[in-house]
Amino acid sequence: MSESSDDEVTACGDRSEVETLIMEATFRALKDHGYAELTVAHIADEFEKSKSLLYYHYDSKDDLIAGFLRFAGDHFLAMLDEAERDTTGPLDRLRAYVDIYLAAEVDEEMADAQRLMIDLRAQAVSEPRFREEFTRIDAHIRERLASAVADGLADGTIDEDVDPDAAGAWLLSTLTGTMLQRHTADSDVVTPVRAMLHGRIDEFTAGSDA
């Protein structure tokens, strides 16, 4: 890092603050241009600080997008943390995860974020750095789902026949697929799938006849 770059970081705040501003600029640019048409210049236009800071931290568009995926993934995991604090047990945690993914209504910012993630997930087919980030995010979420089931097995609220890892993989795949359909088709899949998932979670209950 050059002395001038050090000075700019100090003037703008610590590195995490600068990177947050860069990620917010990336989000705005992605929303306006989409991945295919996006350029680093578009992101620089949205960045409110010195443009040299952006070019100093990231070498290319895909470097920026990989950083954005990590930033967005961590933000979503923080949302799950917050939701967990309001739950009363393993089954309630699972229902909360479903409701975060498949809310009856989403505000425009959340809808934009979900559409961007769908767009970028498609790019992970050919971009290893994007695939790495989606693999990381998916693994964290799948682990949380499986952990909730395992906690339910441990305290006796979930039937012993339910496999935590299989349940976590099934739930995440269903949630991800439903979110994809929500933003790529006109039919309402969210309402029936959310109801089915809540019903299936109820059937996890120990002593259920399902």
ZANUBA-337444 format. One record per residue (C-alpha): residue number from 1; residue in three letters; x, y, z. Coordinates in steps of 0.1 Angstrom, whole numbers, m for minus. Each point is the difference from the previous one (the first is absolute). Layout:
<pt><nugu>NUM</nugu><nulum>ALA</nulum><px>X</px><py>Y</py><pz>Z</pz></pt>
...
END
This chain:
<pt><nugu>1</nugu><nulum>MET</nulum><px>0</px><py>0</py><pz>0</pz></pt>
<pt><nugu>2</nugu><nulum>SER</nulum><px>14</px><py>34</py><pz>m10</pz></pt>
<pt><nugu>3</nugu><nulum>GLU</nulum><px>3</px><py>28</py><pz>26</pz></pt>
<pt><nugu>4</nugu><nulum>SER</nulum><px>m27</px><py>20</py><pz>m19</pz></pt>
<pt><nugu>5</nugu><nulum>SER</nulum><px>m23</px><py>m30</py><pz>2</pz></pt>
<pt><nugu>6</nugu><nulum>ASP</nulum><px>6</px><py>m4</py><pz>37</pz></pt>
<pt><nugu>7</nugu><nulum>ASP</nulum><px>m9</px><py>37</py><pz>4</pz></pt>
<pt><nugu>8</nugu><nulum>GLU</nulum><px>m32</px><py>m5</py><pz>m19</pz></pt>
<pt><nugu>9</nugu><nulum>VAL</nulum><px>m11</px><py>m30</py><pz>20</pz></pt>
<pt><nugu>10</nugu><nulum>THR</nulum><px>7</px><py>20</py><pz>32</pz></pt>
<pt><nugu>11</nugu><nulum>ALA</nulum><px>m20</px><py>30</py><pz>m13</pz></pt>
<pt><nugu>12</nugu><nulum>CYS</nulum><px>m29</px><py>m22</py><pz>m10</pz></pt>
<pt><nugu>13</nugu><nulum>GLY</nulum><px>m1</px><py>m21</py><pz>31</pz></pt>
<pt><nugu>14</nugu><nulum>ASP</nulum><px>13</px><py>m35</py><pz>7</pz></pt>
<pt><nugu>15</nugu><nulum>ARG</nulum><px>3</px><py>m26</py><pz>m27</pz></pt>
<pt><nugu>16</nugu><nulum>SER</nulum><px>m32</px><py>m17</py><pz>9</pz></pt>
<pt><nugu>17</nugu><nulum>GLU</nulum><px>m19</px><py>32</py><pz>m4</pz></pt>
<pt><nugu>18</nugu><nulum>VAL</nulum><px>16</px><py>6</py><pz>m34</pz></pt>
<pt><nugu>19</nugu><nulum>GLU</nulum><px>m8</px><py>m35</py><pz>m11</pz></pt>
<pt><nugu>20</nugu><nulum>THR</nulum><px>m36</px><py>3</py><pz>11</pz></pt>
<pt><nugu>21</nugu><nulum>LEU</nulum><px>m4</px><py>32</py><pz>m21</pz></pt>
<pt><nugu>22</nugu><nulum>ILE</nulum><px>16</px><py>m19</py><pz>m30</pz></pt>
<pt><nugu>23</nugu><nulum>MET</nulum><px>m24</px><py>m29</py><pz>5</pz></pt>
<pt><nugu>24</nugu><nulum>GLU</nulum><px>m30</px><py>24</py><pz>2</pz></pt>
<pt><nugu>25</nugu><nulum>ALA</nulum><px>12</px><py>16</py><pz>m32</pz></pt>
<pt><nugu>26</nugu><nulum>THR</nulum><px>3</px><py>m34</py><pz>m16</pz></pt>
<pt><nugu>27</nugu><nulum>PHE</nulum><px>m36</px><py>m8</py><pz>10</pz></pt>
<pt><nugu>28</nugu><nulum>ARG</nulum><px>m13</px><py>32</py><pz>m16</pz></pt>
<pt><nugu>29</nugu><nulum>ALA</nulum><px>19</px><py>m5</py><pz>m32</pz></pt>
<pt><nugu>30</nugu><nulum>LEU</nulum><px>m11</px><py>m37</py><pz>m3</pz></pt>
<pt><nugu>31</nugu><nulum>LYS</nulum><px>m36</px><py>11</py><pz>6</pz></pt>
<pt><nugu>32</nugu><nulum>ASP</nulum><px>2</px><py>25</py><pz>m28</pz></pt>
<pt><nugu>33</nugu><nulum>HIS</nulum><px>21</px><py>m19</py><pz>m26</pz></pt>
<pt><nugu>34</nugu><nulum>GLY</nulum><px>m1</px><py>m37</py><pz>9</pz></pt>
<pt><nugu>35</nugu><nulum>TYR</nulum><px>31</px><py>m23</py><pz>m1</pz></pt>
<pt><nugu>36</nugu><nulum>ALA</nulum><px>4</px><py>m3</py><pz>m37</pz></pt>
<pt><nugu>37</nugu><nulum>GLU</nulum><px>1</px><py>38</py><pz>m7</pz></pt>
<pt><nugu>38</nugu><nulum>LEU</nulum><px>18</px><py>10</py><pz>32</pz></pt>
<pt><nugu>39</nugu><nulum>THR</nulum><px>34</px><py>16</py><pz>m1</pz></pt>
<pt><nugu>40</nugu><nulum>VAL</nulum><px>23</px><py>12</py><pz>27</pz></pt>
<pt><nugu>41</nugu><nulum>ALA</nulum><px>m6</px><py>35</py><pz>m12</pz></pt>
<pt><nugu>42</nugu><nulum>HIS</nulum><px>m37</px><py>m4</py><pz>8</pz></pt>
<pt><nugu>43</nugu><nulum>ILE</nulum><px>9</px><py>m10</py><pz>36</pz></pt>
<pt><nugu>44</nugu><nulum>ALA</nulum><px>24</px><py>29</py><pz>2</pz></pt>
<pt><nugu>45</nugu><nulum>ASP</nulum><px>m27</px><py>24</py><pz>m11</pz></pt>
<pt><nugu>46</nugu><nulum>GLU</nulum><px>m21</px><py>m12</py><pz>30</pz></pt>
<pt><nugu>47</nugu><nulum>PHE</nulum><px>29</px><py>2</py><pz>25</pz></pt>
<pt><nugu>48</nugu><nulum>GLU</nulum><px>m2</px><py>32</py><pz>20</pz></pt>
<pt><nugu>49</nugu><nulum>LYS</nulum><px>37</px><py>0</py><pz>11</pz></pt>
<pt><nugu>50</nugu><nulum>SER</nulum><px>32</px><py>3</py><pz>m20</pz></pt>
<pt><nugu>51</nugu><nulum>LYS</nulum><px>m1</px><py>m23</py><pz>m30</pz></pt>
<pt><nugu>52</nugu><nulum>SER</nulum><px>36</px><py>m10</py><pz>6</pz></pt>
<pt><nugu>53</nugu><nulum>LEU</nulum><px>m11</px><py>m18</py><pz>32</pz></pt>
<pt><nugu>54</nugu><nulum>LEU</nulum><px>m22</px><py>m23</py><pz>m21</pz></pt>
<pt><nugu>55</nugu><nulum>TYR</nulum><px>27</px><py>m7</py><pz>m25</pz></pt>
<pt><nugu>56</nugu><nulum>TYR</nulum><px>25</px><py>m6</py><pz>28</pz></pt>
<pt><nugu>57</nugu><nulum>HIS</nulum><px>m20</px><py>m26</py><pz>18</pz></pt>
<pt><nugu>58</nugu><nulum>TYR</nulum><px>m13</px><py>m19</py><pz>m31</pz></pt>
<pt><nugu>59</nugu><nulum>ASP</nulum><px>17</px><py>m9</py><pz>m33</pz></pt>
<pt><nugu>60</nugu><nulum>SER</nulum><px>m30</px><py>m9</py><pz>m22</pz></pt>
<pt><nugu>61</nugu><nulum>LYS</nulum><px>m38</px><py>m2</py><pz>m2</pz></pt>
<pt><nugu>62</nugu><nulum>ASP</nulum><px>0</px><py>m36</py><pz>11</pz></pt>
<pt><nugu>63</nugu><nulum>ASP</nulum><px>22</px><py>8</py><pz>30</pz></pt>
<pt><nugu>64</nugu><nulum>LEU</nulum><px>m26</px><py>25</py><pz>10</pz></pt>
<pt><nugu>65</nugu><nulum>ILE</nulum><px>m29</px><py>m24</py><pz>m5</pz></pt>
<pt><nugu>66</nugu><nulum>ALA</nulum><px>17</px><py>m28</py><pz>20</pz></pt>
<pt><nugu>67</nugu><nulum>GLY</nulum><px>5</px><py>26</py><pz>28</pz></pt>
<pt><nugu>68</nugu><nulum>PHE</nulum><px>m37</px><py>10</py><pz>m4</pz></pt>
<pt><nugu>69</nugu><nulum>LEU</nulum><px>m11</px><py>m36</py><pz>3</pz></pt>
<pt><nugu>70</nugu><nulum>ARG</nulum><px>19</px><py>m4</py><pz>32</pz></pt>
<pt><nugu>71</nugu><nulum>PHE</nulum><px>m14</px><py>33</py><pz>14</pz></pt>
<pt><nugu>72</nugu><nulum>ALA</nulum><px>m35</px><py>m9</py><pz>m10</pz></pt>
<pt><nugu>73</nugu><nulum>GLY</nulum><px>3</px><py>m36</py><pz>14</pz></pt>
<pt><nugu>74</nugu><nulum>ASP</nulum><px>13</px><py>13</py><pz>33</pz></pt>
<pt><nugu>75</nugu><nulum>HIS</nulum><px>m29</px><py>25</py><pz>2</pz></pt>
<pt><nugu>76</nugu><nulum>PHE</nulum><px>m25</px><py>m27</py><pz>m6</pz></pt>
<pt><nugu>77</nugu><nulum>LEU</nulum><px>15</px><py>m23</py><pz>27</pz></pt>
<pt><nugu>78</nugu><nulum>ALA</nulum><px>m2</px><py>30</py><pz>23</pz></pt>
<pt><nugu>79</nugu><nulum>MET</nulum><px>m37</px><py>2</py><pz>m8</pz></pt>
<pt><nugu>80</nugu><nulum>LEU</nulum><px>m4</px><py>m37</py><pz>10</pz></pt>
<pt><nugu>81</nugu><nulum>ASP</nulum><px>18</px><py>7</py><pz>32</pz></pt>
<pt><nugu>82</nugu><nulum>GLU</nulum><px>m24</px><py>28</py><pz>8</pz></pt>
<pt><nugu>83</nugu><nulum>ALA</nulum><px>m30</px><py>m22</py><pz>m8</pz></pt>
<pt><nugu>84</nugu><nulum>GLU</nulum><px>13</px><py>m28</py><pz>22</pz></pt>
<pt><nugu>85</nugu><nulum>ARG</nulum><px>0</px><py>23</py><pz>30</pz></pt>
<pt><nugu>86</nugu><nulum>ASP</nulum><px>m38</px><py>3</py><pz>m2</pz></pt>
<pt><nugu>87</nugu><nulum>THR</nulum><px>m7</px><py>m37</py><pz>m1</pz></pt>
<pt><nugu>88</nugu><nulum>THR</nulum><px>m9</px><py>m24</py><pz>28</pz></pt>
<pt><nugu>89</nugu><nulum>GLY</nulum><px>14</px><py>m33</py><pz>m12</pz></pt>
<pt><nugu>90</nugu><nulum>PRO</nulum><px>13</px><py>m21</py><pz>m29</pz></pt>
<pt><nugu>91</nugu><nulum>LEU</nulum><px>m34</px><py>m3</py><pz>m18</pz></pt>
<pt><nugu>92</nugu><nulum>ASP</nulum><px>m5</px><py>37</py><pz>3</pz></pt>
<pt><nugu>93</nugu><nulum>ARG</nulum><px>34</px><py>7</py><pz>m14</pz></pt>
<pt><nugu>94</nugu><nulum>LEU</nulum><px>m8</px><py>m21</py><pz>m31</pz></pt>
<pt><nugu>95</nugu><nulum>ARG</nulum><px>m32</px><py>19</py><pz>m5</pz></pt>
<pt><nugu>96</nugu><nulum>ALA</nulum><px>18</px><py>33</py><pz>3</pz></pt>
<pt><nugu>97</nugu><nulum>TYR</nulum><px>25</px><py>m10</py><pz>m26</pz></pt>
<pt><nugu>98</nugu><nulum>VAL</nulum><px>m29</px><py>m9</py><pz>m24</pz></pt>
<pt><nugu>99</nugu><nulum>ASP</nulum><px>m17</px><py>33</py><pz>6</pz></pt>
<pt><nugu>100</nugu><nulum>ILE</nulum><px>32</px><py>20</py><pz>m7</pz></pt>
<pt><nugu>101</nugu><nulum>TYR</nulum><px>5</px><py>m18</py><pz>m33</pz></pt>
<pt><nugu>102</nugu><nulum>LEU</nulum><px>m37</px><py>m1</py><pz>m10</pz></pt>
<pt><nugu>103</nugu><nulum>ALA</nulum><px>m15</px><py>31</py><pz>16</pz></pt>
<pt><nugu>104</nugu><nulum>ALA</nulum><px>m35</px><py>7</py><pz>m13</pz></pt>
<pt><nugu>105</nugu><nulum>GLU</nulum><px>11</px><py>34</py><pz>m11</pz></pt>
<pt><nugu>106</nugu><nulum>VAL</nulum><px>35</px><py>14</py><pz>m5</pz></pt>
<pt><nugu>107</nugu><nulum>ASP</nulum><px>10</px><py>36</py><pz>m2</pz></pt>
<pt><nugu>108</nugu><nulum>GLU</nulum><px>16</px><py>13</py><pz>m31</pz></pt>
<pt><nugu>109</nugu><nulum>GLU</nulum><px>36</px><py>0</py><pz>14</pz></pt>
<pt><nugu>110</nugu><nulum>MET</nulum><px>m3</px><py>m37</py><pz>10</pz></pt>
<pt><nugu>111</nugu><nulum>ALA</nulum><px>m16</px><py>m9</py><pz>m33</pz></pt>
<pt><nugu>112</nugu><nulum>ASP</nulum><px>29</px><py>17</py><pz>m18</pz></pt>
<pt><nugu>113</nugu><nulum>ALA</nulum><px>25</px><py>m18</py><pz>21</pz></pt>
<pt><nugu>114</nugu><nulum>GLN</nulum><px>m16</px><py>m34</py><pz>m7</pz></pt>
<pt><nugu>115</nugu><nulum>ARG</nulum><px>m1</px><py>7</py><pz>m37</pz></pt>
<pt><nugu>116</nugu><nulum>LEU</nulum><px>36</px><py>9</py><pz>0</pz></pt>
<pt><nugu>117</nugu><nulum>MET</nulum><px>10</px><py>m31</py><pz>18</pz></pt>
<pt><nugu>118</nugu><nulum>ILE</nulum><px>m19</px><py>m21</py><pz>m25</pz></pt>
<pt><nugu>119</nugu><nulum>ASP</nulum><px>18</px><py>18</py><pz>m29</pz></pt>
<pt><nugu>120</nugu><nulum>LEU</nulum><px>34</px><py>m6</py><pz>17</pz></pt>
<pt><nugu>121</nugu><nulum>ARG</nulum><px>m7</px><py>m36</py><pz>9</pz></pt>
<pt><nugu>122</nugu><nulum>ALA</nulum><px>m5</px><py>m6</py><pz>m37</pz></pt>
<pt><nugu>123</nugu><nulum>GLN</nulum><px>35</px><py>13</py><pz>m6</pz></pt>
<pt><nugu>124</nugu><nulum>ALA</nulum><px>14</px><py>m24</py><pz>25</pz></pt>
<pt><nugu>125</nugu><nulum>VAL</nulum><px>m3</px><py>m27</py><pz>m27</pz></pt>
<pt><nugu>126</nugu><nulum>SER</nulum><px>31</px><py>13</py><pz>m16</pz></pt>
<pt><nugu>127</nugu><nulum>GLU</nulum><px>16</px><py>23</py><pz>26</pz></pt>
<pt><nugu>128</nugu><nulum>PRO</nulum><px>19</px><py>m20</py><pz>27</pz></pt>
<pt><nugu>129</nugu><nulum>ARG</nulum><px>2</px><py>30</py><pz>24</pz></pt>
<pt><nugu>130</nugu><nulum>PHE</nulum><px>m38</px><py>4</py><pz>m1</pz></pt>
<pt><nugu>131</nugu><nulum>ARG</nulum><px>m5</px><py>m37</py><pz>5</pz></pt>
<pt><nugu>132</nugu><nulum>GLU</nulum><px>23</px><py>0</py><pz>30</pz></pt>
<pt><nugu>133</nugu><nulum>GLU</nulum><px>m21</px><py>28</py><pz>16</pz></pt>
<pt><nugu>134</nugu><nulum>PHE</nulum><px>m33</px><py>m17</py><pz>m7</pz></pt>
<pt><nugu>135</nugu><nulum>THR</nulum><px>14</px><py>m33</py><pz>13</pz></pt>
<pt><nugu>136</nugu><nulum>ARG</nulum><px>11</px><py>18</py><pz>32</pz></pt>
<pt><nugu>137</nugu><nulum>ILE</nulum><px>m34</px><py>18</py><pz>5</pz></pt>
<pt><nugu>138</nugu><nulum>ASP</nulum><px>m20</px><py>m32</py><pz>m7</pz></pt>
<pt><nugu>139</nugu><nulum>ALA</nulum><px>22</px><py>m20</py><pz>24</pz></pt>
<pt><nugu>140</nugu><nulum>HIS</nulum><px>m6</px><py>24</py><pz>28</pz></pt>
<pt><nugu>141</nugu><nulum>ILE</nulum><px>m38</px><py>1</py><pz>m5</pz></pt>
<pt><nugu>142</nugu><nulum>ARG</nulum><px>m2</px><py>m38</py><pz>m4</pz></pt>
<pt><nugu>143</nugu><nulum>GLU</nulum><px>19</px><py>m4</py><pz>32</pz></pt>
<pt><nugu>144</nugu><nulum>ARG</nulum><px>m24</px><py>23</py><pz>18</pz></pt>
<pt><nugu>145</nugu><nulum>LEU</nulum><px>m30</px><py>m19</py><pz>m12</pz></pt>
<pt><nugu>146</nugu><nulum>ALA</nulum><px>17</px><py>m33</py><pz>9</pz></pt>
<pt><nugu>147</nugu><nulum>SER</nulum><px>10</px><py>13</py><pz>34</pz></pt>
<pt><nugu>148</nugu><nulum>ALA</nulum><px>m36</px><py>10</py><pz>8</pz></pt>
<pt><nugu>149</nugu><nulum>VAL</nulum><px>m11</px><py>m35</py><pz>m8</pz></pt>
<pt><nugu>150</nugu><nulum>ALA</nulum><px>28</px><py>m15</py><pz>20</pz></pt>
<pt><nugu>151</nugu><nulum>ASP</nulum><px>m10</px><py>22</py><pz>30</pz></pt>
<pt><nugu>152</nugu><nulum>GLY</nulum><px>m35</px><py>m12</py><pz>m4</pz></pt>
<pt><nugu>153</nugu><nulum>LEU</nulum><px>11</px><py>m36</py><pz>1</pz></pt>
<pt><nugu>154</nugu><nulum>ALA</nulum><px>21</px><py>7</py><pz>31</pz></pt>
<pt><nugu>155</nugu><nulum>ASP</nulum><px>m29</px><py>16</py><pz>20</pz></pt>
<pt><nugu>156</nugu><nulum>GLY</nulum><px>m26</px><py>m24</py><pz>m13</pz></pt>
<pt><nugu>157</nugu><nulum>THR</nulum><px>m21</px><py>24</py><pz>m19</pz></pt>
<pt><nugu>158</nugu><nulum>ILE</nulum><px>9</px><py>m16</py><pz>m34</pz></pt>
<pt><nugu>159</nugu><nulum>ASP</nulum><px>m6</px><py>m36</py><pz>m9</pz></pt>
<pt><nugu>160</nugu><nulum>GLU</nulum><px>31</px><py>m21</py><pz>1</pz></pt>
<pt><nugu>161</nugu><nulum>ASP</nulum><px>m6</px><py>m13</py><pz>m36</pz></pt>
<pt><nugu>162</nugu><nulum>VAL</nulum><px>7</px><py>35</py><pz>m14</pz></pt>
<pt><nugu>163</nugu><nulum>ASP</nulum><px>36</px><py>2</py><pz>m13</pz></pt>
<pt><nugu>164</nugu><nulum>PRO</nulum><px>15</px><py>35</py><pz>6</pz></pt>
<pt><nugu>165</nugu><nulum>ASP</nulum><px>23</px><py>2</py><pz>m30</pz></pt>
<pt><nugu>166</nugu><nulum>ALA</nulum><px>m27</px><py>m14</py><pz>m24</pz></pt>
<pt><nugu>167</nugu><nulum>ALA</nulum><px>m26</px><py>24</py><pz>14</pz></pt>
<pt><nugu>168</nugu><nulum>GLY</nulum><px>24</px><py>29</py><pz>m3</pz></pt>
<pt><nugu>169</nugu><nulum>ALA</nulum><px>8</px><py>m8</py><pz>m36</pz></pt>
<pt><nugu>170</nugu><nulum>TRP</nulum><px>m36</px><py>m5</py><pz>m9</pz></pt>
<pt><nugu>171</nugu><nulum>LEU</nulum><px>m12</px><py>32</py><pz>17</pz></pt>
<pt><nugu>172</nugu><nulum>LEU</nulum><px>28</px><py>22</py><pz>m16</pz></pt>
<pt><nugu>173</nugu><nulum>SER</nulum><px>m6</px><py>m14</py><pz>m35</pz></pt>
<pt><nugu>174</nugu><nulum>THR</nulum><px>m38</px><py>6</py><pz>3</pz></pt>
<pt><nugu>175</nugu><nulum>LEU</nulum><px>5</px><py>35</py><pz>13</pz></pt>
<pt><nugu>176</nugu><nulum>THR</nulum><px>25</px><py>9</py><pz>m26</pz></pt>
<pt><nugu>177</nugu><nulum>GLY</nulum><px>m21</px><py>m14</py><pz>m28</pz></pt>
<pt><nugu>178</nugu><nulum>THR</nulum><px>m31</px><py>17</py><pz>11</pz></pt>
<pt><nugu>179</nugu><nulum>MET</nulum><px>18</px><py>34</py><pz>2</pz></pt>
<pt><nugu>180</nugu><nulum>LEU</nulum><px>13</px><py>m6</py><pz>m35</pz></pt>
<pt><nugu>181</nugu><nulum>GLN</nulum><px>m36</px><py>m7</py><pz>m13</pz></pt>
<pt><nugu>182</nugu><nulum>ARG</nulum><px>m13</px><py>31</py><pz>19</pz></pt>
<pt><nugu>183</nugu><nulum>HIS</nulum><px>22</px><py>23</py><pz>m21</pz></pt>
<pt><nugu>184</nugu><nulum>THR</nulum><px>0</px><py>m19</py><pz>m34</pz></pt>
<pt><nugu>185</nugu><nulum>ALA</nulum><px>m37</px><py>m10</py><pz>m4</pz></pt>
<pt><nugu>186</nugu><nulum>ASP</nulum><px>m33</px><py>17</py><pz>4</pz></pt>
<pt><nugu>187</nugu><nulum>SER</nulum><px>m18</px><py>m27</py><pz>20</pz></pt>
<pt><nugu>188</nugu><nulum>ASP</nulum><px>m2</px><py>2</py><pz>38</pz></pt>
<pt><nugu>189</nugu><nulum>VAL</nulum><px>21</px><py>m29</py><pz>13</pz></pt>
<pt><nugu>190</nugu><nulum>VAL</nulum><px>10</px><py>16</py><pz>32</pz></pt>
<pt><nugu>191</nugu><nulum>THR</nulum><px>m34</px><py>m3</py><pz>18</pz></pt>
<pt><nugu>192</nugu><nulum>PRO</nulum><px>m6</px><py>m37</py><pz>m6</pz></pt>
<pt><nugu>193</nugu><nulum>VAL</nulum><px>37</px><py>m10</py><pz>6</pz></pt>
<pt><nugu>194</nugu><nulum>ARG</nulum><px>2</px><py>20</py><pz>32</pz></pt>
<pt><nugu>195</nugu><nulum>ALA</nulum><px>m31</px><py>m17</py><pz>13</pz></pt>
<pt><nugu>196</nugu><nulum>MET</nulum><px>13</px><py>m35</py><pz>m10</pz></pt>
<pt><nugu>197</nugu><nulum>LEU</nulum><px>33</px><py>7</py><pz>17</pz></pt>
<pt><nugu>198</nugu><nulum>HIS</nulum><px>m16</px><py>11</py><pz>32</pz></pt>
<pt><nugu>199</nugu><nulum>GLY</nulum><px>m22</px><py>m31</py><pz>m1</pz></pt>
<pt><nugu>200</nugu><nulum>ARG</nulum><px>30</px><py>m22</py><pz>m6</pz></pt>
<pt><nugu>201</nugu><nulum>ILE</nulum><px>19</px><py>16</py><pz>29</pz></pt>
<pt><nugu>202</nugu><nulum>ASP</nulum><px>m30</px><py>m7</py><pz>22</pz></pt>
<pt><nugu>203</nugu><nulum>GLU</nulum><px>2</px><py>m36</py><pz>m10</pz></pt>
<pt><nugu>204</nugu><nulum>PHE</nulum><px>36</px><py>m1</py><pz>13</pz></pt>
<pt><nugu>205</nugu><nulum>THR</nulum><px>m15</px><py>2</py><pz>35</pz></pt>
<pt><nugu>206</nugu><nulum>ALA</nulum><px>8</px><py>m30</py><pz>22</pz></pt>
<pt><nugu>207</nugu><nulum>GLY</nulum><px>m31</px><py>m22</py><pz>2</pz></pt>
<pt><nugu>208</nugu><nulum>SER</nulum><px>m14</px><py>12</py><pz>m33</pz></pt>
<pt><nugu>209</nugu><nulum>ASP</nulum><px>m20</px><py>m26</py><pz>m19</pz></pt>
<pt><nugu>210</nugu><nulum>ALA</nulum><px>14</px><py>13</py><pz>m33</pz></pt>
END
